[in-house]
Amino acid sequence: DLGLVSLFEFMHTTEDLGKLKTAMRSAAAVLARINAAKGTQPVPFDFYGEIRNKVSKAIANLLELNLKESLNIADFERLLLQEKGTEVVYIHGDFAFWNIFVDPATGEVAAIIDAEDSEFGERAEEMAHFIVGMIDGRKNNRLLVMHITELLEVFIEEYVRIAGIDRAALYDQLPYFLVSYLIIGAYRYYRKWGLWDW
């Protein structure tokens, strides 16, 4: 036993906002180091086709369930036009709160597990996965609900600083992947648990 706890558990057991910010900075630094390896090929075209197929299926299933909000694949495709698909970087593949372990005394990241989905891909996809996990993981936690924006800003600022990338370019790329995760997640959550929360 190394005495480490998952970032998810840490976020739900500490009342120290300073330690939570340390954990966000530390996670951002680790992710920036993972993403430092650059690929030599562009993201393959079928990468976007695969995402589009998953989103199309989720939208169709949600519409069959009489979802009141209007979902339209054309709106999603407009986001793809904004997504500039810059460099290809090495990604963890599941950089999520349950796969990141921290020292509970400091909040510093000490270990990462479950990298079997690691590959070369887009940094914005991995960032979106982390952000959606953070938003979903804040449920039932007053401190996180109150400070989610601040914690995400700390994470993004540290990532941008260490990775040496343009914040505006990252923000241009994020909506496509954020919407992808949210739409696919909405259907999965409803199918598994009957929840409309997403």
Salt bridges, closest charged atoms under 4 A:
GLU50 OE2 - LYS54 NZ 3.53
ASP75 OD1 - ARG78 NH2 2.15
GLU77 OE2 - ARG52 NE 2.22
GLU87 OE2 - ARG123 NH2 2.33
ASP94 OD1 - HIS129 NE2 2.74
ASP136 OD1 - LYS139 NZ 2.54
GLU150 OE2 - LYS21 NZ 2.48
GLU150 OE1 - HIS147 ND1 2.95
GLU157 OE2 - ARG167 NH1 1.37
GLU158 OE2 - ARG161 NH2 2.85
ASP172 OD2 - LYS84 NZ 3.27
